Amino acid sequence: MFSPQEDRGAMSPVDSGQLLALLSLLQPKHETDDVLPLDHYLWLLKRHWWKIIAAVVFCTALTAIFCFYVTPVYEATASIAIDHQLPSTAIGQDSAPTETGNLDDILNTEVRIIQSDPVLRPVAEQYHLLGQKKADPLLDQKKTGPSQGQKKTDSVEPMRAADGPVELPGLTVARIPNSLIINIVYRSEDRNKAASIANAIATSYITRGMEMRARASMGSSAFMEKQIGELKKNMDDSAKALAGYERDLGLINPDEKTSILTARILQLNTQYTDAQNDRVRKETDYQALKSGDSAALEVSPEAGPLAKLDEQLHVAQEKMAVVKTVYGPNYAEYKRAANDLGEVERQYQQMRTEVARRVQVDYQEAKKREAMLQQSLAEAKSESDQLNANSLKNQQLKQEAEANKTLYNELFRKIKEAGINAGFQSGTIRIADEARPQLHPVFPKKGLFIFLGFLLSLLASIAFVIVSDILNKTLRDPDQARRAIGAEVVGTLPSVRRFPVHSRILPGVKSHRRAKARVNWAQTPEFYEECIHTLLSSLLLDRSARKLKSIVITSAEPGEGKSTCAAHMAAASASRGKRTLLIDADLRFPIQHRLFNIVSRESLTSAIAQGRSLRQIRQPVGHTDKLDVIVAGAASEHMCAQVAVIVSELLAEAVLEYDLIIVDSPPMLFLSEPIQMACIADGVLVVGRAGRTDQRAVAAVFAALRRVQANILGLVINRADPHVSSSYKHRNSARRYAVGIPGLQPGLRRG
């Protein structure tokens, strides 16, 4: 009898968290390249196309139902233009165009004003919105913001209690970037109501602005009227104080008198300086003359006649000198010359005395004149200081009177301007475009929503498939196994849906069951056997390795198909004429007795418990003497601990009789006997199931085998199916080789 491909039975449950933690510690590190080719992802989409289509159809249908079920919402927009350069008043300082500051701050302030309670409350009262909590329970989810190209600044939440600030649901105030336009957007289930409320809010905002300006102007006017009476009284008091002060001092024109006195002081100061200079010069001459210096007389203003007499004196002296040389004292010429010289000397001395007296008189007069001018200058300065003090106080009184008068006139003008500006309607804020009822709702946009539902569901489905494949850490194909765990894959076994009742596993026994028409040969027992023969050839004909006499076949976990693989490998070896022995060493979950339909009391447990020999416990199968099987038998925990020792003894005995010995070992994780068997056999073959066995479990098995320096033959991927990996797509070409096999793929041409 032949059983299904995977082993029957299951291991005792183990906590998955502890298992993965242990596997992560045992997993070896490999420098691998996890980049998958593009055709792998195309294969993924082709494999899961029906799931993707189902998800897309479901999500698109759900979106369509939502769009047709939900109540439509209409949107109306009123545009307000703000011209910051237009005057806000008719007359006055603000009536001229002026440049403002930051326009963004100005527009944001206006947006806040539009959302304020004084603007919204009249509209809410007019349209009976004060009692509403929400205009539509779906409005918060339906809001899509302002129109394209607009910058949303705020969205009003559902209105609170009536005694709090009014907040209209469905209202959005937005400004258009790089412009002076503010859009007031209102949404409602009634298209006419949406337009009316948007226009009403715009009108209320403009009216509120005009009322605020008028109220401010009237308030300023009332305040200024209170102040103008006090200013008038101050102006009259300052004028009276100025007139009384001028009357008390007798000042007719203090400014003119100050100017005359200043000119007189300047003149006296000049004369005083000249007198000082003249006195110094004359004092110098007088002191020089007084000291006997004749040079002072020569530079005095009276030196002219004295110079003439001095010249005459020199002439007379020269003449006397000449006469002395010619005549004696008794001559008349001598006496005449002596008389002339004496007369000239007398006149010279007389003139010299007169000049000295005049220098002294001039010095005395200059000194007196200097003293008089000094006294006059001091008196003029004293009078000027007094006049300046009086003039300063007079100027202060005059300035105070003028300031009070100017302030009074300015305040009076402001009162008149405030009265005029109170009735002025400025054009700085105006409605640029009134809201009109829209024909099409803004929510839901059926075409857009259905398209987005289709597109997003398609992308999400594809992403889910790809992410699921990326997160899938199970064995799938040889390339992935080499990249992930660095294991050499020596063979792949196909997935067989169902084996016939009479298996061809037994040499000389052929199946009498006719296969169904158009069965894929890549999923038939025949193709499975071909893969077994290929695997066996790759192991036994490897010239680079030593000749194998014993092989331990194990797996990471139960249910991987190791027992089926061991049975078929034993049968394939026997079909080649090799003496083959198959030992079922999996005492916990034996299965070889079912595969070969063996009913015997002698088993491996007999060798453990009773010391039976190899000849006593082996069972021949089929119609050939090339294959013997040792079934496991009923075992206990004590026997499981001793199975490795017995298998070692059996191998030592069987290697002399058999060409190949295959040991069906228990799964390696958390069991000790597979490790012991791996150490005594010539090689270890690890079987993993495609799409089920975790990569970390296989990596842990390989790490354990490398740690004990076992001879690892490689990894066999069982149940390799095109639905598990794109690497098995080429197996569809195996259909061509099914031509000529009865019942398989009729009508196919030969390759």
Secondary structure, DSSP 4 states (H G I P E B T S, - for coil): ----SSPPS-PPP--HHHHHHHHHHHPPP-----PPPHHHHHHHHHHTHHHHHHHHHHHHHHHHHHHHHSPPBEEEEEEEEE-TTS-SSSSSGGGS----S-HHHHHHHHHHHHTSHHHHHHHHHHTT-TT-S-S-TTHHHH---SPTT-EEEEEPPPP--TTS----TTEEEEE-TTSSEEEEEEEESSHHHHHHHHHHHHHHHHHHHHHHHHHHHHHHHHHHHHHHHHHHHHHHHHHHHHHHHHHHHT-S-HHHHHHHHHHHHHHHHHHHHHHHHHHHHHHHHHHHHHTT-THHHHTSTTHHHHHHHHHHHHHHHHHHHHHHHHS-TTSHHHHHHHHHHHHHHHHHHHHHHHHHHHHHHHHHHHHHHHHHHHHHHHHHHHHHHHHHHHHHHHHHHHHHHHHHHHHHHHHHHHHHHHHHHTT---SSEEEEE-----SS-SB--HHHHHHHHHHHHHHHHHHHHHHHHHH--B---HHHHHHHH---EEEEEE--S---SS-TTSTT----SPPPTT--GGGSHHHHHHHHHHHHHHHHT-TTSPPPSEEEEEESSTTSSHHHHHHHHHHHHHHTT--EEEEE---SS--HHHHTT---S--HHHHHHH---HHHH-EE-TT-SSEEEE---S--HHHHHHHHHHHHHHHHHHTTT-SEEEEEPPPSTT-SHHHHHHHHSSEEEEEEETTTSBHHHHHHHHHHHHHTT--EEEEEEEEE-TTT-GGGGGGGGGGGGGTTSTTSSTTPPP-
